[in-house]
């Protein structure tokens, strides 16, 4: 038995183990009988004693292992690392094998092939979900990242999405101990009242409500789960090891970049002082912007405890609350798009982990700067990303090329800026475009789009997109997910695209999904017009800056003025055309809502009219 193993065993157990295992028990010799049965009896006795040694040894080793697990942290970490890693590795390797077998099979029809692929996605996602839930902590965060990758099959993202809500709370006695160690004072000394039941539980922290003694105001208290600090490093090591194994055995299924991203960003999310700084900067970025965005004020922060202003409100997609408060759901959806586009295209610094649970809405208080009768409250500021100016402008130009009608010049521009923004080669462009637009493809994207298999007309630009048909939704499944070899292309896109761009795509997906969840009455492309206007603003500001800095030296006074006027005219013309389209779509939305009100009035009276207009029926 190794010296290092013996060093973790208490002294009393060492002596007992040495006497019973390393040095077998002394068996007193039995005096031989003169009868012929004596030798056989002696042999049987020795066998019985030898068999008795095995359960005794196993019992002692089990006891020693339990004592080491409870008393020695390195030993406990090693055991848990093996268990936690094996869960994820087993699920991941089983999934990779399942994919290889499924893709190698032949099917009698196209419908059978699509169904087989979908079932394979679902089986693999459920295996991973079970492993992540069993491990908890950092692994829950890993699943949340997977749920946000919009280019993955919907079976994966929909399976992982419940991880936003499936988190177990920390027991209250552990909360008290954490608070005392972080703040240096017990909870009762800082709060007149403190609710022991959290109002929200996430993968890294939970939130309680209390009344702060110093200000006599209700506050939200965010506390990090105590076990995270103990297991964060070892869990990250296990995530990296697991993904390295998958990459080694199945090179085409590479997710090592995801571990690198978590290794970089997780320490930021676990530092609540950093989160408080982010919240204050986000508030400052919108100080001179007419907006409905509201950032709760920070009261106090340490690395693992954050005390902030408490906001009473509802989830931003709660249609019942919006109807009760008289808030126009169309305006909410459009304001959400404006807030996030302002962050990405103008500020160049944006919230990297938004989801409906982090967005509250409330009636605007009397002193609000909101231009509407509501405020959108943004929570959880642990992770923000910045966009360097070149990437931000190239992404703006890519988006505007998707807004323009298809032409040889436009198609060339789309692929050019996709390469500049996401390192996307020509063969991967269709997958990347689908991730941006959320649709099968625009006209001219797929080389085989004229085939007889295409049963719907592709839009020339994002503005021309009509509501999705069943045929197009099936085409998305086939084109982006189920075409032979294109699942590997999805993984290739994830490897190539800068992680900041992936987070921008996540914001795009959020605004689209919230627009749908709010049952808005305007066309689905309405929010694309807002994005286009912010892209135009970003490009105009960049042109103005460049002409100011380089114009006189490069073009002279007259040449600089001519270029400045030309850039401004291009911006003003495009912005005005988008505004006219917005006005037309908003009139259409009002008409649809009015007709719904009339139908509700006719069938269920005033109550029915109100519910129909609010999207509740």
Phi, psi and omega in degrees: 000133188291152180295323181294324179291319181295334184290339182267000182261133179304154188300319181297321179291327178300314181297318182293317180296320182295320184287329186259331185255307183287331178236105185303152181299144178288125179254116184294129182300140178262130183294129182294139177269155178285350181281163181287341182277350184300312181299320180294318179298318179296320180295317179296321180297319179294321179296318180297319180292328179291319177293328178294334182294327185294307179296326177296315179297315180298319180297317180292317179296322176297317178296319179295319178297319180295317179297320179293322180297319183282327189259335187245110184298317179301320180294317180297318180296320180296316180296312181295325179298316180297315182295311185292320180293319182296326179298309183291319180298317180299315180294318183291315181292320177299321178294317180298318177295319179300317179297315181300316180294318182295316182290337180277345183283155173254150185231151184290331182213167178295323180297318178296322180296313180298320180293321178296318178295316180299317179295324177295316176303314184293317178300313182294318180296319181293323177300313181294319179301316179299317180294319181293320179295321179295325182277321180069191175056236183300327182292328174297318178298321177300315178296324178295324175297317179299319181297337184269356183277099191291345180272356177281159177303148183295335177298325178286310185294321180290327179291322183277341185301323179298347178297342176298334186244348185265075178227134181275139179285155174281135178304149187297324179297327176288326176297316179299317180295318179297316182298319180295318182290327182276316186265344181077006180219150176289162182302317183297337181280333182262340185233136173288326180215141181213117182283118181289344180266120182291147177272348178200141179230124177243183184292330184254338187204172173223159187239131176244162177247135179213167176253115185284127184297320186295319184254350183063023181246155177284136182228160173258128183247113180262123182236131179288142176299125187301326185288346183298315182300325182288321189250358185301308183297316183290325177294320178295321176300318181292322177299315180295316180298316181298313181291329175294320177301313181298317180297323182292313184276330181227080188302331182287339179261072185259126177230021183298332178298330181293320177294321178297319180295317180294321179299324181282319191264334184299318177301327178292318181291335181270000179252104185286342172294319177296320179296319178298321178295320178297318180299317181292323178291319179299320179296319180293325180298331182255013185300321184251022180250127175290104188214159174268359182291137175228131178251121178302142182284140179277131178265313182200152179209141166232183184300327186236004177226129180231123178250122183228165174303136179272132181245126176267120180192196180227168175301147187295338181258020179276096185295325179298317179295318180299318179294320181296323182269000180070036182258130181284117183292330176298317180293326178297313181298318180291323180292323175300316178298320180295318182300310185286328176289326174299317179299313188285306193270335182255307181286327183070024181207116193223155177294126188260358182220054180274144170206165186306330179292340179265006182237117176251160175226144179211162173297139180292127177289169185303326184266016185288148174267004182294138177282355181241185182269019180219161172235140174259119184259121180260124181251172173057084184256032184292330187225120173234153175238150173253156176241123178290153188305319182296315179296318182297318181289319179296323178293323177299318180291324175298315181297317180294328176293330176285336177284328183286153178294150183295134174203165179305321180292318181294316180298321178294321180295319180302313182288327178297310184285335174296323178290320180291324184278316189237012184056036187266121177281172184300319184289336181265354184303317182302321179294318181294319179297319180297325179293325181285314187273337185073016182234173185298306178178156174270171180299133178087004183277309180269137180293332184258026186292343179274004182290162182291346181288337181282115185255009179222158180273127179282145179286149178284329178210175179294334179291329184277358185293129173266167176306143184298137173263168177299321180298320181289322178298323176292324179294325177299313180301318184285314187287317187269327188250317195255355175297147183302122177087348185279341172298321176295326177296325176299314178298324179294320177299316180297325179290322188279318189292131175305141186298332177294323178292321176300322178291327175294319177298326177295321176296319177302315181296322179297313182295322177295315183292323178290324176299323178287316183296330180279001178052046183295154182260356176276163177300152184296337181277359182302318181289339176294328179295323178297315178301317181299320180294321177290325176297317178298319179297317180297317181293318179298316179297323178291319177298316180299318179296314182296318181293322177295319185280325189240345190301305184300319182290327186265314188249350185082176185296309184293317180297321179294318180296319181297317179292323179296316179295320179297317179294319179295318181296320178298318179293312183295320180294315180294317181297319180294319180295322177294322179295320177297318178297319178300316181298317180296317181291325178291323175296319177298317180297319178295322178295316179298319180292321179295319178296322177296321178298317180294319178296318178296322178296318182294323185267326186224016177077198185296321179296316179296323178296316180297316180294320180295317180293333180272000179080018183267355178216000000 
